[in-house]
Amino acid sequence: MNRRNFALLGIAAASAALSKKSSAQEPTPSRLEEVLPSSGIPAKPCSELPLSPAPPSMPMTEKLFPGFRAATLETSGAKIRVLTKGSGKALLLLHGHPETMVAWHKIASRLAESYQVVLTDLRGYGDSSRPEGGDDHANYSFRAMAQDQIEVMHQLGHDRFFLAGHDRGARVAHRLCLDHPNVVEKVALLDIAPTLTMYQDTSKEFATRYVWWFFQIQPHPMPEHFIGLDPVYYLRDHLFVQSKTTGAVTPDAMAEYARCYCALQSIHAVCEDYRAGASIDLDMDRSDDVAGRKIVCPVHALWGAKGTVGELWSVLDTWKAKASGSVTGRALPCGHLLPEEQPDEVLSEFRGFFA
């Protein structure tokens, strides 16, 4: 063997070793189970999936939300799972897709030291009910979801309250502020730009990064079928792409997300949510723009500096266009999952804004 071939073999061996070392250290989509471990049992494929999730475990609920009181409240359109704790001004926290109220578990107890914290699962998510979507997906519109929250808060005795939402929950919060302007005193919106703005500004880069915005809006049953073939993989991949902080989603949280997501009705419901978001919700947003309806309460926007929304939009400017009052906010050093990636930062921002 001549020296040139020997050198080439040495380079190849070194490259392979470096590649192996890199793959062992860096998260990749091929190692999702290792990167996002779950304390639960992985779900089965769609042919063996349950119709609805197994009931919540009270020991797990107590572990994630110690001292919170659990209830299921019936609204005019759904049954909503609720956890409450604390005293003082009411603060309603709304989660996003593909998560549940568990997304807030790192900060909920600390917030309850200063506020009466109300956690809910949006209809179609977690342990709330999953109504039929209807011909125009209206039962999963942000208006329908917002109405659930208004009725829940009314049943709990809160006519006015603080509001914070992340991802889909922030879009529900936006609609709630428009439909019920006298109810929300202040609203925090985490890692979103307005829905209509994002669809109007769709680019190849956005469509690639947020593929579920375009996949899950396809007609039933195509997306439901493909998600159902391996829902745990789909769930893990979604969280992996969105988070930029390894270990942010804990095994217990991952197990809860999998328990609630990996059921036939759950998968259909989240697709109906996205179908509504790309159709009837956009019609409502256009009508508000034409009528000049805007958020009237103070808005505080937070977003991930490493996430898609912060990289593709000037977040504060998008919300200044949708609000008539003050708009403040900043980027946090993380990806999309702010309450799980940067809980201390989110807690500090909430305490300052809602003070």
HELIX and SHEET records of a PDB file:
HELIX    1   1 ARG A    3  GLN A   25  1                                  23    
HELIX    2   2 PRO A   29  ARG A   31  5                                   3    
HELIX    3   3 LEU A   32  VAL A   35  1                                   4    
HELIX    4   4 CYS A   46  GLU A   48  5                                   3    
HELIX    5   5 MET A   58  LEU A   64  1                                   7    
HELIX    6   6 MET A  101  TRP A  104  5                                   4    
HELIX    7   7 ALA A  108  LEU A  111  1                                   4    
HELIX    8   8 ALA A  138  TYR A  140  5                                   3    
HELIX    9   9 PHE A  142  GLN A  155  1                                  14    
HELIX   10  10 ARG A  168  ASP A  179  1                                  12    
HELIX   11  11 THR A  195  GLN A  200  1                                   6    
HELIX   12  12 LYS A  204  ARG A  209  1                                   6    
HELIX   13  13 TRP A  212  PHE A  215  1                                   4    
HELIX   14  14 MET A  222  LEU A  229  1                                   8    
HELIX   15  15 PRO A  231  GLN A  242  1                                  12    
HELIX   16  16 PRO A  251  TYR A  261  1                                  11    
HELIX   17  17 LEU A  264  GLY A  277  1                                  14    
HELIX   18  18 ILE A  280  ALA A  291  1                                  12    
HELIX   19  19 THR A  308  LEU A  312  1                                   5    
HELIX   20  20 VAL A  315  LYS A  320  1                                   6    
HELIX   21  21 LEU A  338  GLU A  341  1                                   4    
HELIX   22  22 PRO A  343  PHE A  354  1                                  12    
SHEET    1   A 8 ARG A  69  GLU A  74  0                                        
SHEET    2   A 8 LYS A  79  LYS A  85 -1                                        
SHEET    3   A 8 GLN A 116  THR A 120 -1                                        
SHEET    4   A 8 ALA A  90  LEU A  94  1                                        
SHEET    5   A 8 PHE A 161  HIS A 166  1                                        
SHEET    6   A 8 VAL A 184  LEU A 190  1                                        
SHEET    7   A 8 VAL A 299  GLY A 304  1                                        
SHEET    8   A 8 VAL A 327  LEU A 332  1                                        
END                                                                             
